Amino acid sequence: MSLRKQTPSDFLKQIIGRPVVVKLNSGVDYRGVLACLDGYMNIALEQTEEYVNGQLKNKYGDAFIRGNNDIYIKIRLYISVYSFYLCIVVYICYS
């Protein structure tokens, strides 16, 4: 059995509609549902919350983040295990 090598772009397409955290070079985190992204790594989020120093500062319905501001996208996958949730974090880093 051969495994197909997956590019970061392929992976990002698969996580559309999932909760993510986008960290900016300013240190601000935006948490929301990944709506879409383009080849320039511009990101559209839905149900967006803005966190500064770990504290919730604002809530936005939709947010657009320019690709040149991003440091990384953190994807959260939750698996239910006997009423507990295990958080698996995957980092996609780029410059």
Secondary structure by P-SEA (a helix, b strand, c coil): cbbbbbcaaaaaaaaccbbbbbbccccbbbbccccccccccbbbbcbbbbbccccccccccbbbbbcccccbbbbbbbbbcccbbbbbbbbbccc
